[in-house]
Every structure is written in C-alpha cells, then in structure tokens.
Amino acid sequence: MRATLRLGLLGFGTVGKALVRLVEAESPRLSRQLGVDLRFVAVASRALPRKPTDGLPPDARVTEDLLSVATASDVDVVVELLGGLDPAGPLVVAALGAGKGVVTANKALLAARGTELARIARDQGAALSFEAAVAGGIPILRAIRESFAGDRIDTVSGILNGTCNFVLTGMARTEGGYGGVLAEAQALGYAEADPAADVEGTDAACKLALLARLAFGQEVPLEAVRTEGITRLQPVDFVYAGMLGRTPRQLGIARRLADGRLLLSVRTHLVSNDSMLASVEGPFNAVQVSTARGGDFVFSGRGAGGEPTATAVLADIVEIARRDGGSGVPPFGTEAPAPFAPAGPADSVAPFYLRFVVRDRPGILAELASVLARHDVNVDAVFQAPWSGKSALPFVVTLEPVDEERLGRALVELAALPFHVEAPLALPMTP
Ligand SMILES: NC(=O)c1ccc[n+]([C@@H]2O[C@H](COP(=O)([O-])OP(=O)(O)OC[C@H]3O[C@@H](n4cnc5c(N)ncnc54)[C@H](OP(=O)(O)O)[C@@H]3O)[C@@H](O)[C@H]2O)c1
C-alpha cells in the first residue's frame, strides 16, 4: 500500500536543514522501495530565510508561527527540531492533542517529560518517536525497544556525548589543555558556542535517563543520574593515565542490580587502552548493551551532526508512514513505568584514581595514607611523574576496589587537609 505523509517541520537549524536535504535526496528511493511518499507542507522557525536557494522545501508554507504548523489540518506528522523544553514541550503537546504523529530529536524534553508525552500519544492513538534523541544516527533506541525484547538487559553504557569525546581524545593526542581543545572542537562545529550542557554532562545524562527508561522500564528522573563534567581534567591526568595503560573517557552507565535497583552515572572513567571504548575517537559515540543471555553488543557510529541525526529522524518518519500514521510500538515499551528504584553509592564499587595537586612539603603522603587507612580504603600504588612546576606538585594514588560511600567519606576528610592547591580528583578505573 502506498502511504503519503504530509510533514510539518518546527525548527530550521542544523538538523532541520539536513532533514530537508535528506528527504529530497532519498524521496525517489523511499517511494520506489518502500512505497512511502513524503512531502513537507509547512516549516516554522524564527528568522527563516526567504529565498528558495536557502534550502527550504520548495512547496512548503513558511512561517514564524510555530503553533499554526503544530496543529495544521494538512499536517500528518510534526517534526520537532527546535530543542529545549519551551516552546518545544507545549508544541509537542498541542500536536499530539490534535492527533498528529510527532517525531523529535529533543533529549532534554523527553528526559523531562517523556512519560507524560507518551501517555498523551497513547490516549490520542498518535505516534511519538525519538530515535535521534540518543546517539544521533546510531539506531540504539529501536534496538533496545524491539531487538532486545527477548532478552533481559543488565547494563547499558557508553560514550554518549561526541563533544566530550572529541575534547578528551584531543587532549590525549595533543597533550593540550582543556580550553585549547574545546576551542578547536568549537571551530570544527563539534561543540556549541555555549558548551555547558555537553562538558558538564547534562546532555549525556538526558540520554542515559532515556536509555535506562527504555531498557529497564522504570521512571528515571534526570536528577537520579550522578553527573560530573570533564572540566576538571588536566594534561597531567593524561600523563598519569598513560602510565597506567589507560585513557580518560566520559561514560554514561545504567546498570540494573540483581534486586532491580538502578545505578546511573555520567562521569569520566579511566578505561584500559586495549578496551573497545578507548578505540572510539573524536566525535564518535558507542553504546554497549549487556544482556543476560546474548552477552555484550556494541553499537558505534556518528552520535551527532546534522546529517547523521537527520537519518534517524527520517527513519522514524518512514516507520510512521509504513504503519499508516498509527502509533505502533509504544515509545517506552510499557506505558506505565515501574517506580524508580535507585541504588546508592555503597552499591558502586571500582578501583579508583585519585589525583592530588599540593603545595610541596614533607609528610603529605603519610597524612593522606592515614586518612585512607582510617576509612579502610586500600592504596594500590603511588605515582609521581617528573614535574617542572615550582609551586604545585601533582601526584596520583590508585586505590584497590572500594565502594563509593566509603570513598566519599574519606574524600571529604582528605579535601579538608591544608596543603591542597585544588580539590582532589577521583576517577573510577574501568576494564
Ligand atoms: N545537532 C546535532 O548534532 C543533534 C544531535 C542529536 C540531537 N539533536 C537535537 O536536535 C534538535 C535540534 O538541534 P539543532 O542542532 O538542529 O539545533 P539548532 O541548530 O539550534 O536549530 C534549532 C532551530 O530551531 C529554531 N528555534 C529554536 N527555538 C526557537 C523558538 N523559540 N522559536 C522559533 N524558532 C526557534 C532555531 O532558530 P535560531 O537559529 O534563530 O535560534 C533553529 O532554526 C535539538 O533537540 C537537539 O538536541 C541535535
């Protein structure tokens, strides 16, 4: 059966423009192979270009009135590519309320209001799809929702933010400082002018909350994701990581414990140089799914960028067209999520890397060691690379596996000692 879908596009930025180009390029194939005809009937955004050469779909209405497109009677599917919570949230609610399918790439909106939006979609019998919201062009949400339905997922983890990965791998490669590599990422278009959501970890936390919601069927509040940015990493951390046969990677990890509670974090880990994650370089993403029966599966590819992200948006649109506009598989698998069951720091056990920067004077190591011993935290090794700095001495202590509740108590006491130039940095070490 032939399906024609009339699209209303909200937002004509990086992904919106790439989507219009992609639909134009792929339309003949989609029509021939899948029997799906796609047509943009309206585009709404602010400060829109007016000339046809600026990439707008030729026959579409062009307006700054977002709501008129979200609820237009000649639009079947609204594609929301504005970003952020407002006005995107009310517009998606209005579109679903008008019975339209919605495709969005908006991780912030889904992480904050996903369950509510899924309920509205179900009540309206409308589709709500958001493959592009996590890991750009990597089809990880569809895989979790559909392909792993026959297995039990125990852990979903990976590199979920291309900006952070670009900065960390850039620092490792060039031994450059954080600021310089971030500026390079911005110049190449891999980082926003305001990179806060990326480098402080909130972007990855939104994606992890969505992954965990899908993988484990629990309502996952964003605040439950322990979130740390990459901003405290210094060139010296890459020197010490190298001495340990490791390299820093920002990882999102969602793990279900045997009793069903979830451990969720986004933070920098030191991963082994021979691990799969260490081989993921630059702006690429990788997601590993560990299941009870099938074992480990890895999905890697382009996690951001207009074109790869637009391919995931288009896949959602095609899926809706093929099921004739109906809602199909519910967006979160089960419509009523189980209550969130959080695990705590005592459940998180790992060997740790502690980096100290101190004013050099005798006896410092003994004081640190005595605090750690008092908290029953075992030191594995101490590293001090040759250092030319005069006023501040960085060195590293590695710890045997320790639970984070105990480590947290020790760190509070360690940080209060009088010789620090900056607060100690603690990073888990992962195989
Ligand atoms: N870029 C990626 O690599 C990527 C990857 C995965 C997911 N996503 C998601 O995709 C969505 C779009 O991202 P993007 O990179 O395309 O963003 P973008 O380049 O900033 O584009 C957003 C578009 O929406 C318009 N817009 C935003 N707020 C508006 C408002 N209040 N009223 C009218 N127009 C408004 C913007 O206009 P102005 O230009 O005037 O601001 C711009 O045209 C976001 O949810 C993002 O998280 C992006």
The ligand as an SDF file (V2000), in Angstrom:
LIG
                    3D

 48 52  0  0  0  0  0  0  0  0999 V2000
   22.9020   18.9690   16.1400 N   0  0  0  0  0  0  0  0  0  0  0  0
   23.0610   17.6960   16.4820 C   0  0  0  0  0  0  0  0  0  0  0  0
   24.1020   17.0990   16.2110 O   0  0  0  0  0  0  0  0  0  0  0  0
   21.9890   16.9630   17.2330 C   0  0  0  0  0  0  0  0  0  0  0  0
   22.1720   15.5910   17.5130 C   0  0  0  0  0  0  0  0  0  0  0  0
   21.1630   14.8950   18.1750 C   0  0  0  0  0  0  0  0  0  0  0  0
   20.0210   15.5650   18.5720 C   0  0  0  0  0  0  0  0  0  0  0  0
   19.9090   16.9130   18.3120 N   0  0  0  0  0  0  0  0  0  0  0  0
   18.6930   17.5680   18.7630 C   0  0  0  0  0  0  0  0  0  0  0  0
   18.0020   18.0790   17.6300 O   0  0  0  0  0  0  0  0  0  0  0  0
   17.2860   19.2620   17.9900 C   0  0  0  0  0  0  0  0  0  0  0  0
   17.7010   20.4020   17.0410 C   0  0  0  0  0  0  0  0  0  0  0  0
   19.1040   20.5850   17.1750 O   0  0  0  0  0  0  0  0  0  0  0  0
   19.9120   21.5320   16.1560 P   0  0  0  0  0  0  0  0  0  0  0  0
   21.3520   21.2000   16.3610 O   0  0  0  0  0  0  0  0  0  0  0  0
   19.3460   21.4570   14.7950 O   0  0  0  0  0  0  0  0  0  0  0  0
   19.6050   22.9560   16.7980 O   0  0  0  0  0  0  0  0  0  0  0  0
   19.7460   24.3930   16.0870 P   0  0  0  0  0  0  0  0  0  0  0  0
   20.7660   24.3360   15.0120 O   0  0  0  0  0  0  0  0  0  0  0  0
   19.9090   25.3810   17.1820 O   0  0  0  0  0  0  0  0  0  0  0  0
   18.3120   24.5820   15.3770 O   0  0  0  0  0  0  0  0  0  0  0  0
   17.1580   24.8710   16.0910 C   0  0  0  0  0  0  0  0  0  0  0  0
   16.2380   25.6470   15.1730 C   0  0  0  0  0  0  0  0  0  0  0  0
   15.0340   25.9630   15.8730 O   0  0  0  0  0  0  0  0  0  0  0  0
   14.8660   27.3940   15.9000 C   0  0  0  0  0  0  0  0  0  0  0  0
   14.2990   27.7700   17.1960 N   0  0  0  0  0  0  0  0  0  0  0  0
   14.7490   27.4270   18.4140 C   0  0  0  0  0  0  0  0  0  0  0  0
   13.9510   27.9630   19.3620 N   0  0  0  0  0  0  0  0  0  0  0  0
   13.0020   28.6380   18.7210 C   0  0  0  0  0  0  0  0  0  0  0  0
   11.8790   29.4170   19.1480 C   0  0  0  0  0  0  0  0  0  0  0  0
   11.6330   29.5990   20.4400 N   0  0  0  0  0  0  0  0  0  0  0  0
   11.1060   29.9820   18.2160 N   0  0  0  0  0  0  0  0  0  0  0  0
   11.3740   29.8200   16.9010 C   0  0  0  0  0  0  0  0  0  0  0  0
   12.3980   29.1020   16.4350 N   0  0  0  0  0  0  0  0  0  0  0  0
   13.2070   28.5140   17.3320 C   0  0  0  0  0  0  0  0  0  0  0  0
   16.2700   27.9410   15.7530 C   0  0  0  0  0  0  0  0  0  0  0  0
   16.2320   29.2830   15.3140 O   0  0  0  0  0  0  0  0  0  0  0  0
   17.5540   30.2050   15.5840 P   0  0  0  0  0  0  0  0  0  0  0  0
   18.5890   29.6720   14.6460 O   0  0  0  0  0  0  0  0  0  0  0  0
   17.0940   31.5700   15.2760 O   0  0  0  0  0  0  0  0  0  0  0  0
   17.9270   30.0060   17.0310 O   0  0  0  0  0  0  0  0  0  0  0  0
   16.8250   26.9800   14.7040 C   0  0  0  0  0  0  0  0  0  0  0  0
   16.3340   27.2610   13.4360 O   0  0  0  0  0  0  0  0  0  0  0  0
   17.6150   19.5130   19.4620 C   0  0  0  0  0  0  0  0  0  0  0  0
   16.6400   18.9340   20.2780 O   0  0  0  0  0  0  0  0  0  0  0  0
   18.9240   18.7600   19.6570 C   0  0  0  0  0  0  0  0  0  0  0  0
   19.1330   18.3500   20.9960 O   0  0  0  0  0  0  0  0  0  0  0  0
   20.8400   17.6180   17.6520 C   0  0  0  0  0  0  0  0  0  0  0  0
  1  2  1  0
  2  3  2  0
  2  4  1  0
  4  5  1  0
  4 48  2  0
  5  6  2  0
  6  7  1  0
  7  8  2  0
  8  9  1  0
  8 48  1  0
  9 10  1  0
  9 46  1  0
 10 11  1  0
 11 12  1  0
 11 44  1  0
 12 13  1  0
 13 14  1  0
 14 15  2  0
 14 16  1  0
 14 17  1  0
 17 18  1  0
 18 19  2  0
 18 20  1  0
 18 21  1  0
 21 22  1  0
 22 23  1  0
 23 24  1  0
 23 42  1  0
 24 25  1  0
 25 26  1  0
 25 36  1  0
 26 27  1  0
 26 35  1  0
 27 28  2  0
 28 29  1  0
 29 30  1  0
 29 35  2  0
 30 31  1  0
 30 32  2  0
 32 33  1  0
 33 34  2  0
 34 35  1  0
 36 37  1  0
 36 42  1  0
 37 38  1  0
 38 39  2  0
 38 40  1  0
 38 41  1  0
 42 43  1  0
 44 45  1  0
 44 46  1  0
 46 47  1  0
M  CHG  2   8   1  16  -1
M  END
$$$$
